[in-house]
Amino acid sequence: MTAAETSEISKRVNNRSRRPESEAFKTFISQQWGPRPANPYPRTEAAPYALARRVALGAQFQGIRLVIPAGSLVTRNNDCDYRFRPHSAFSHLTGLGTDRQPDAVLVLEPATAGQTNAETTPEGAGGTHSATPYFRPRASRGSQEFYADSTYGELWVGARPSLEEFTQHSAIECRHLDELAPALARDLPNTALGAIPTSDQNVAQLLERLRREAGVSPETAQELDEKLIEATSELRLIKDEWEVEQMRLAIAATQDSFEEAIRSFPRAARHHRGERVIEGAFGARAREMGNGLGYDTIAACGPHAATLHWINNDGVVRDGDMILLDAGVEVDSLYTADITRTLPINGKFTEVQRRIYQAVLDAADAAFEQANQPGCIFREVHDAAMRVIAARLEEWGLLPVSAAESLSPEGQQHRRWMVHGTSHHLGLDVHDCAQARAEMYNGAKLRPGMCFTIEPGLYFREDDLSVPPEYRGISVRIEDDILVREDGSCERLSQGIPRTVQEVEAWIARLHA
């Protein structure tokens, strides 16, 4: 196929559209528009916190130009894109949440000797870099983009801010995206480039070319980029007060959405895809209360709950079964909750369900108590939960060895029924800070501002012949979101979402009354 033929095929994506092309139309559509709304983009409340984050990051990369793209649109199929969500590092460092700015790029420019334009925190801490977001502002109403561009055009996807409005909104001086390439090329190879390029292929290609021309080896570039990825991940390990408030909002919205899901149980029990009825009820409320879902909802009823990441959600919902509902609302700031409750469809636990549920609840409580101990190491939270799980399995006669033997590194037989970890950090990503170093994550002491989950479980598959028949097909996970407070004690942020056997049964009864 020739280049001309390829170019022709690339245009066929728009064959369905019959766009007007007459000069009369172009003249008419550019006229008689009223003034735009005043102040449609007020300054984000996160601006001073984002500034402090940029100063802290810049201090680790003095003299290095840092490039953090928001990311580009991702094609879903043909000419349809997924809803855009900015890269979490971009959102964290700009303070911008729900984002209408695909292709935006934040650049932290190192201050040279004698410069006084580096950012300074409100508390007076001097920064090492100045920040500039580069983005695509809206086109004029007289442009072809205004009416003809289904990706960026105002009539298709809404109005983007102007440069002035985006500067006001972010509290950072902004520039046009067309100025990005010369800004990144300035003073190379004397200034090193560190980047998180994976979310934007165009930026990745630009950086590759600039580094190649500057004589930077791919290995050197990769090493610097990985350090930046690691640093931006570790920067999110400690949440500031604004982030904590966003987590509280996300959890409150999640509780409301859980209640909407529970109200759907009777209809779900009559539907051939009852799991999707419950998933849909939660998701609809999540969109009403926030930006949407923080991750794909797990609505796993009966035997499906033993599949840890069951997101097909196409099964039936039966009276007498429990549903494991693992779901979280992402609010407009993009912070998400991550909550799991295992709930009896008819509102009452059977004796075996109750036994398993209580064991998991006891493990969760033991993990929480461990987290409350001064000097607790993150991995010790998991160890505390496992001691309870192993003890219960031994008590029920399910372990082939003693609990003590199973808990040894050489044993671990109890993990047959819980292969996942007990905790992970939480925030902008449901599995936040995942690129942090091990000594900063699992090996670190719990510190004020850390936000993480506690989520033990027991999963007995239908085909598990190592357990008595009455256990098979029953699985339970209980997950709560935890904050380390300023005094070092822990708060269960999701305490208001019923979690004990008695609370859960009363909760369902109230919502079905």
C-alpha positions as CSV (number, residue, x, y, z in Angstrom):
1,M,0.0,0.0,0.0
2,T,1.4,3.4,-1.0
3,A,1.7,6.3,1.4
4,A,-1.0,8.1,-0.5
5,E,-3.4,5.2,-0.1
6,T,-2.6,4.9,3.7
7,S,-3.3,8.6,4.1
8,E,-6.6,8.2,2.3
9,I,-7.6,5.3,4.5
10,S,-6.8,7.4,7.7
11,K,-9.3,9.9,6.6
12,R,-12.1,7.4,6.2
13,V,-12.7,7.4,10.0
14,N,-14.9,10.4,9.3
15,N,-16.8,9.0,6.4
16,R,-19.9,9.0,8.6
17,S,-19.9,12.7,9.0
18,R,-21.3,15.2,6.5
19,R,-19.8,18.4,7.7
20,P,-20.8,21.7,6.1
21,E,-18.0,23.2,4.0
22,S,-19.5,26.2,2.3
23,E,-18.0,29.6,2.8
24,A,-21.5,30.9,3.8
25,F,-21.6,28.4,6.6
26,K,-18.1,29.3,7.8
27,T,-18.9,33.0,7.9
28,F,-22.3,32.5,9.6
29,I,-21.1,30.1,12.3
30,S,-18.3,32.5,13.4
31,Q,-20.7,35.3,14.1
32,Q,-23.3,36.4,16.8
33,W,-21.9,34.6,19.8
34,G,-22.5,36.2,23.2
35,P,-19.9,36.7,26.0
36,R,-18.6,33.6,27.8
37,P,-19.4,33.0,31.5
38,A,-17.4,35.0,34.0
39,N,-14.8,33.1,36.0
40,P,-15.7,29.5,34.9
41,Y,-12.5,28.2,36.3
42,P,-12.0,29.4,39.9
43,R,-8.6,28.7,41.5
44,T,-8.3,25.2,42.7
45,E,-8.3,24.9,46.5
46,A,-5.4,22.4,46.2
47,A,-3.1,25.1,44.7
48,P,-0.9,25.8,47.8
49,Y,-0.6,22.1,48.6
50,A,0.4,21.3,45.0
51,L,3.0,24.1,45.2
52,A,4.5,22.5,48.3
53,R,4.6,19.1,46.5
54,R,6.5,20.6,43.6
55,V,9.0,22.3,45.8
56,A,9.6,19.0,47.6
57,L,10.1,17.1,44.4
58,G,12.3,19.7,42.8
59,A,14.7,19.6,45.8
60,Q,15.5,16.0,44.8
61,F,16.3,16.9,41.2
62,Q,18.3,20.1,41.3
63,G,19.5,21.3,38.0
64,I,17.3,18.8,36.1
65,R,14.4,19.7,33.9
66,L,11.4,17.6,34.9
67,V,8.6,16.7,32.4
68,I,5.3,15.3,33.7
69,P,2.6,14.8,31.0
70,A,-1.0,14.6,31.8
71,G,-1.4,12.0,29.1
72,S,-3.1,11.8,25.8
73,L,-6.5,10.4,24.7
74,V,-6.7,6.7,24.3
75,T,-8.7,5.2,21.5
76,R,-11.4,2.8,22.6
77,N,-12.4,1.8,19.1
78,N,-12.4,3.4,15.7
79,D,-13.0,7.1,16.4
80,C,-14.2,6.8,20.0
81,D,-11.9,7.6,22.9
82,Y,-12.0,6.5,26.5
83,R,-13.0,9.2,29.0
84,F,-9.8,11.1,29.8
85,R,-8.1,10.9,33.1
86,P,-4.8,12.6,33.8
87,H,-1.7,10.8,35.0
88,S,-1.7,10.8,38.8
89,A,1.7,12.5,39.1
90,F,0.4,15.4,36.9
91,S,-2.7,15.7,39.0
92,H,-0.8,15.6,42.3
93,L,1.7,18.2,41.2
94,T,-0.8,20.6,39.7
95,G,-3.7,20.1,42.1
96,L,-6.0,19.6,39.2
97,G,-8.5,16.8,39.4
98,T,-11.3,16.1,36.9
99,D,-9.4,17.2,33.8
100,R,-10.4,18.4,30.4
101,Q,-6.8,18.9,29.2
102,P,-5.5,15.9,27.4
103,D,-2.0,16.5,26.0
104,A,-1.1,19.0,28.8
105,V,2.5,18.7,30.1
106,L,3.9,20.1,33.4
107,V,7.5,21.2,33.1
108,L,9.6,22.0,36.2
109,E,12.4,24.2,35.0
110,P,15.6,24.3,37.1
111,A,16.5,27.7,38.3
112,T,20.0,28.8,37.2
113,A,22.5,30.7,39.3
114,G,21.2,34.1,40.1
115,Q,17.6,33.4,39.2
116,T,14.9,34.4,41.5
117,N,11.9,33.0,39.7
118,A,11.9,29.5,41.4
119,E,8.7,28.7,43.2
120,T,8.5,29.4,46.9
121,T,6.0,27.8,49.4
122,P,3.7,30.1,51.4
123,E,5.8,29.2,54.5
124,G,8.8,30.6,52.8
125,A,10.7,27.5,51.7
126,G,12.5,28.3,48.6
127,G,12.2,26.0,45.5
128,T,14.7,24.9,43.0
129,H,12.4,25.0,40.0
130,S,9.8,27.1,38.3
131,A,6.6,25.4,37.0
132,T,4.9,25.8,33.7
133,P,2.0,23.8,32.4
134,Y,1.9,23.6,28.6
135,F,-1.6,22.9,27.2
136,R,-3.9,23.4,24.2
137,P,-6.2,26.4,24.9
138,R,-9.5,26.7,23.2
139,A,-9.6,27.9,19.6
140,S,-11.6,30.9,18.6
141,R,-15.2,30.6,17.4
142,G,-14.0,31.6,14.0
143,S,-11.7,28.6,13.6
144,Q,-12.4,25.4,11.9
145,E,-11.5,23.5,15.0
146,F,-14.5,25.1,16.8
147,Y,-17.1,23.2,14.8
148,A,-15.2,20.5,12.8
149,D,-12.8,18.9,15.3
150,S,-14.5,16.0,17.1
151,T,-11.5,15.5,19.4
152,Y,-10.9,19.1,20.6
153,G,-13.6,21.2,19.0
154,E,-15.8,23.3,21.4
155,L,-19.1,22.2,19.8
156,W,-18.1,18.6,20.2
157,V,-16.4,18.3,23.6
158,G,-17.1,21.6,25.3
159,A,-15.0,24.7,25.8
160,R,-11.4,24.4,27.1
161,P,-10.1,27.2,29.2
162,S,-8.0,30.1,27.7
163,L,-4.4,30.5,28.8
164,E,-5.5,33.2,31.2
165,E,-8.3,31.0,32.7
166,F,-6.0,28.0,33.1
167,T,-3.4,30.1,34.8
168,Q,-6.0,31.4,37.2
169,H,-7.4,27.9,37.8
170,S,-4.0,26.2,38.5
171,A,-2.3,29.2,40.0
172,I,0.7,28.5,37.7
173,E,1.7,30.6,34.7
174,C,0.7,28.6,31.6
175,R,1.9,28.5,28.1
176,H,0.6,27.2,24.7
177,L,1.4,23.5,23.9
178,D,3.1,24.7,20.7
179,E,5.9,26.2,22.9
180,L,6.7,22.8,24.6
181,A,9.3,21.5,22.1
182,P,11.5,24.6,22.1
183,A,11.2,24.8,25.9
184,L,12.4,21.2,26.3
185,A,15.2,21.7,23.8
186,R,16.6,24.8,25.5
187,D,20.2,24.5,26.7
188,L,20.6,20.9,25.8
189,P,22.8,19.0,26.5
190,N,23.8,21.2,29.5
191,T,20.5,20.6,31.2
192,A,19.4,17.0,31.8
193,L,15.9,15.9,31.1
194,G,13.9,13.7,33.5
195,A,10.5,12.6,32.5
196,I,7.4,10.4,33.1
197,P,6.7,9.8,29.4
198,T,4.7,6.7,29.4
199,S,1.3,8.3,29.3
200,D,1.9,10.5,26.2
201,Q,3.5,8.9,23.1
202,N,4.0,12.3,21.4
203,V,6.0,13.5,24.4
204,A,7.9,10.2,24.6
205,Q,9.0,10.6,20.9
206,L,10.0,14.2,21.4
207,L,12.1,13.4,24.4
208,E,13.7,10.4,22.6
209,R,14.7,12.7,19.7
210,L,16.0,15.5,22.0
211,R,18.1,13.1,24.1
212,R,19.5,11.4,21.1
213,E,20.5,14.7,19.6
214,A,22.1,15.7,22.9
215,G,24.1,12.5,23.0
216,V,22.3,11.1,26.0
217,S,22.3,7.3,26.1
218,P,19.0,5.4,26.4
219,E,20.3,3.8,29.6
220,T,21.1,7.1,31.2
221,A,17.7,8.5,30.2
222,Q,15.9,5.4,31.6
223,E,17.8,5.6,34.9
224,L,16.8,9.2,35.4
225,D,13.2,8.6,34.4
226,E,12.9,5.7,36.8
227,K,14.2,7.9,39.6
228,L,11.5,10.5,38.8
229,I,8.7,7.9,38.7
230,E,9.9,6.5,42.0
231,A,10.1,10.0,43.6
232,T,6.7,11.1,42.5
233,S,5.3,7.8,43.8
234,E,7.0,8.2,47.2
235,L,5.9,11.9,47.4
236,R,2.3,10.6,47.7
237,L,3.0,8.3,50.6
238,I,2.2,11.1,53.1
239,K,-1.1,12.8,52.5
240,D,-1.5,16.5,53.3
241,E,-4.7,17.8,55.0
242,W,-6.3,18.6,51.7
243,E,-5.8,15.1,50.5
244,V,-7.2,13.6,53.7
245,E,-10.3,15.7,53.3
246,Q,-10.7,14.3,49.7
247,M,-10.3,10.8,51.1
248,R,-13.1,11.5,53.6
249,L,-15.3,12.8,50.8
250,A,-14.6,9.7,48.6
251,I,-15.5,7.4,51.5
252,A,-18.7,9.2,52.3
253,A,-19.7,9.0,48.6
254,T,-18.8,5.3,48.6
255,Q,-21.0,4.6,51.6
256,D,-23.9,6.3,49.9
257,S,-23.2,4.2,46.7
258,F,-23.1,1.0,48.8
259,E,-26.5,1.7,50.1
260,E,-27.8,2.2,46.6
261,A,-26.4,-1.2,45.7
262,I,-28.0,-2.8,48.7
263,R,-31.4,-1.4,47.7
264,S,-31.0,-3.2,44.4
265,F,-30.7,-6.7,45.9
266,P,-34.3,-7.7,45.5
267,R,-34.3,-6.7,41.8
268,A,-30.9,-8.3,41.3
269,A,-32.3,-11.6,42.7
270,R,-34.9,-11.6,40.0
271,H,-32.5,-10.8,37.1
272,H,-30.4,-13.3,35.1
273,R,-27.4,-11.1,35.6
274,G,-28.0,-10.0,39.1
275,E,-24.4,-9.1,39.8
276,R,-24.6,-6.5,37.1
277,V,-27.7,-5.0,38.6
278,I,-25.8,-4.4,41.8
279,E,-22.7,-3.2,40.0
280,G,-24.8,-0.8,38.0
281,A,-26.6,0.6,41.0
282,F,-23.3,1.3,42.7
283,G,-21.8,2.8,39.5
284,A,-24.8,5.1,38.8
285,R,-24.6,6.6,42.2
286,A,-20.8,6.9,42.0
287,R,-21.2,9.1,38.9
288,E,-23.8,11.2,40.7
289,M,-21.7,11.7,43.8
290,G,-18.2,12.1,42.2
291,N,-16.2,11.6,39.0
292,G,-17.1,7.9,38.8
293,L,-15.5,4.7,39.9
294,G,-12.0,4.5,41.3
295,Y,-11.6,1.1,39.7
296,D,-13.7,-1.7,38.1
297,T,-16.3,-2.8,40.6
298,I,-16.1,-6.4,41.9
299,A,-19.7,-7.7,42.5
300,A,-19.1,-11.3,43.1
301,C,-21.9,-13.5,44.4
302,G,-21.6,-16.9,45.9
303,P,-18.8,-19.0,44.3
304,H,-17.6,-16.0,42.1
305,A,-16.3,-14.3,45.2
306,A,-13.4,-16.8,45.3
307,T,-12.0,-15.2,42.2
308,L,-10.1,-12.2,43.7
309,H,-10.6,-9.8,40.8
310,W,-13.9,-11.0,39.5
311,I,-15.1,-8.0,37.3
312,N,-17.2,-9.9,34.8
313,N,-20.1,-9.5,37.2
314,D,-22.4,-11.5,34.9
315,G,-23.7,-14.1,37.5
316,V,-27.0,-14.7,39.1
317,V,-27.7,-13.5,42.7
318,R,-29.4,-16.2,44.8
319,D,-31.3,-15.9,48.1
320,G,-29.0,-17.5,50.7
321,D,-25.7,-16.4,49.0
322,M,-23.5,-13.6,50.0
323,I,-22.1,-11.0,47.6
324,L,-18.6,-9.7,47.9
325,L,-18.8,-6.0,46.8
326,D,-15.4,-4.4,46.4
327,A,-16.0,-0.8,45.1
328,G,-14.9,2.8,45.5
329,V,-16.0,6.2,44.4
330,E,-13.5,8.5,42.8
331,V,-14.4,12.1,43.6
332,D,-13.7,15.0,41.3
333,S,-10.2,15.5,42.7
334,L,-9.5,11.9,41.5
335,Y,-8.9,10.6,45.0
336,T,-10.7,7.2,45.5
337,A,-12.0,5.1,48.3
338,D,-11.5,1.3,48.3
339,I,-14.1,-0.6,50.4
340,T,-15.2,-4.2,50.5
341,R,-18.2,-5.6,52.3
342,T,-19.5,-9.1,52.0
343,L,-23.2,-9.0,52.4
344,P,-26.0,-11.7,52.7
345,I,-28.5,-11.1,49.9
346,N,-31.5,-12.0,52.1
347,G,-30.1,-9.9,55.0
348,K,-29.2,-12.9,57.3
349,F,-25.9,-14.8,57.6
350,T,-26.1,-18.6,57.8
351,E,-24.2,-20.2,60.7
352,V,-21.2,-21.1,58.4
353,Q,-21.2,-17.7,56.7
354,R,-21.2,-16.1,60.1
355,R,-18.3,-18.2,61.3
356,I,-16.2,-17.3,58.3
357,Y,-17.2,-13.7,58.4
358,Q,-16.3,-13.3,62.1
359,A,-12.9,-14.9,61.5
360,V,-12.1,-12.3,58.8
361,L,-13.5,-9.5,60.9
362,D,-11.3,-10.6,63.8
363,A,-8.3,-10.6,61.5
364,A,-9.1,-7.1,60.3
365,D,-9.4,-5.9,63.9
366,A,-6.1,-7.5,64.9
367,A,-4.4,-5.8,61.9
368,F,-5.9,-2.4,63.0
369,E,-4.7,-2.9,66.5
370,Q,-1.2,-3.7,65.2
371,A,-1.2,-0.5,63.1
372,N,-2.0,1.4,66.3
373,Q,1.2,0.2,68.0
374,P,3.9,2.8,68.2
375,G,6.7,2.2,65.6
376,C,4.6,-0.3,63.6
377,I,6.2,-1.4,60.4
378,F,3.8,-1.5,57.4
379,R,4.3,-5.2,56.8
380,E,3.5,-6.0,60.4
381,V,-0.1,-5.1,59.7
382,H,-0.4,-8.1,57.4
383,D,1.4,-10.4,59.9
384,A,-1.2,-9.6,62.6
385,A,-4.0,-10.5,60.3
386,M,-2.3,-13.7,59.3
387,R,-1.9,-14.9,62.9
388,V,-5.7,-14.7,63.3
389,I,-6.4,-16.4,60.0
390,A,-4.0,-19.3,60.7
391,A,-5.4,-19.7,64.2
392,R,-9.0,-20.0,62.9
393,L,-8.1,-22.4,60.2
394,E,-6.3,-24.6,62.7
395,E,-9.3,-24.4,65.0
396,W,-11.6,-25.6,62.2
397,G,-9.2,-28.5,61.4
398,L,-8.4,-27.2,57.9
399,L,-4.6,-26.8,58.2
400,P,-2.4,-29.8,57.5
401,V,0.0,-28.5,60.1
402,S,-0.2,-26.4,63.3
403,A,-0.9,-22.6,63.0
404,A,2.7,-22.0,64.2
405,E,4.2,-24.2,61.5
406,S,2.0,-22.6,58.9
407,L,3.0,-19.1,59.9
408,S,6.7,-19.9,59.5
409,P,8.4,-18.8,56.3
410,E,8.8,-22.5,55.4
411,G,5.1,-23.2,55.9
412,Q,2.5,-20.7,54.7
413,Q,-0.2,-23.4,54.1
414,H,-2.8,-21.0,55.4
415,R,-2.2,-18.8,52.4
416,R,-4.0,-21.3,50.3
417,W,-7.2,-19.5,51.4
418,M,-5.8,-16.0,51.2
419,V,-3.1,-15.5,48.7
420,H,-3.2,-11.7,48.5
421,G,-1.7,-9.1,50.9
422,T,-3.6,-7.4,53.7
423,S,-2.8,-3.7,52.9
424,H,-1.8,-1.2,50.3
425,H,-1.5,2.5,50.1
426,L,-4.5,4.5,48.8
427,G,-5.0,7.9,47.3
428,L,-5.0,9.1,43.7
429,D,-4.5,5.5,42.6
430,V,-6.4,2.7,44.2
431,H,-3.0,1.0,44.6
432,D,-1.2,4.2,45.3
433,C,2.6,4.8,45.6
434,A,3.2,1.4,43.9
435,Q,6.5,2.5,42.4
436,A,8.0,3.4,45.9
437,R,11.1,1.6,47.1
438,A,10.4,-1.4,49.3
439,E,12.0,0.3,52.3
440,M,9.7,3.2,51.9
441,Y,6.6,1.0,51.6
442,N,6.5,-2.5,53.2
443,G,9.6,-1.8,55.3
444,A,8.6,1.6,56.5
445,K,7.2,2.7,59.8
446,L,3.7,4.0,59.7
447,R,3.8,7.8,59.6
448,P,1.2,10.5,60.1
449,G,-0.6,11.2,56.8
450,M,-0.3,7.6,55.5
451,C,-3.6,6.3,54.1
452,F,-3.9,2.5,53.5
453,T,-6.3,-0.4,53.4
454,I,-6.8,-3.3,55.7
455,E,-8.5,-6.1,53.8
456,P,-8.1,-9.7,55.0
457,G,-10.2,-12.5,53.5
458,L,-10.9,-16.2,53.3
459,Y,-11.8,-17.8,50.0
460,F,-13.1,-21.3,49.8
461,R,-13.6,-22.3,46.2
462,E,-16.4,-24.7,45.0
463,D,-13.8,-27.2,43.9
464,D,-11.6,-27.1,47.0
465,L,-11.6,-30.7,48.2
466,S,-9.4,-29.8,51.2
467,V,-12.3,-28.3,53.1
468,P,-15.6,-29.8,54.2
469,P,-18.5,-29.3,51.7
470,E,-20.3,-26.7,53.9
471,Y,-17.3,-24.3,53.4
472,R,-17.1,-24.7,49.6
473,G,-18.3,-21.7,47.6
474,I,-18.2,-19.3,50.5
475,S,-15.8,-16.4,50.5
476,V,-15.5,-13.2,52.6
477,R,-13.4,-10.1,52.4
478,I,-13.7,-7.0,54.6
479,E,-11.8,-3.9,53.6
480,D,-11.5,-0.6,55.4
481,D,-9.6,2.6,54.7
482,I,-7.2,3.7,57.4
483,L,-5.5,7.0,58.2
484,V,-2.5,7.5,60.5
485,R,-3.3,10.7,62.5
486,E,-0.9,13.3,63.7
487,D,-0.4,11.7,67.0
488,G,0.5,8.4,65.4
489,S,-2.7,6.6,66.2
490,C,-4.9,5.2,63.4
491,E,-8.4,6.1,62.4
492,R,-10.6,3.8,60.5
493,L,-12.0,6.3,58.0
494,S,-14.7,3.9,56.8
495,Q,-15.9,3.1,60.3
496,G,-19.3,4.5,59.5
497,I,-19.9,1.7,56.9
498,P,-21.4,-1.2,58.9
499,R,-19.0,-4.1,59.3
500,T,-20.0,-6.3,62.2
501,V,-22.4,-9.2,61.7
502,Q,-25.1,-7.4,63.7
503,E,-24.5,-4.0,62.0
504,V,-24.6,-5.6,58.5
505,E,-27.9,-7.4,59.1
506,A,-29.5,-4.3,60.6
507,W,-28.2,-2.2,57.7
508,I,-29.7,-4.4,55.1
509,A,-33.0,-4.6,57.0
510,R,-33.2,-0.8,57.2
511,L,-32.5,-0.3,53.5
512,H,-35.0,-3.0,52.5
513,A,-37.8,-1.8,54.8
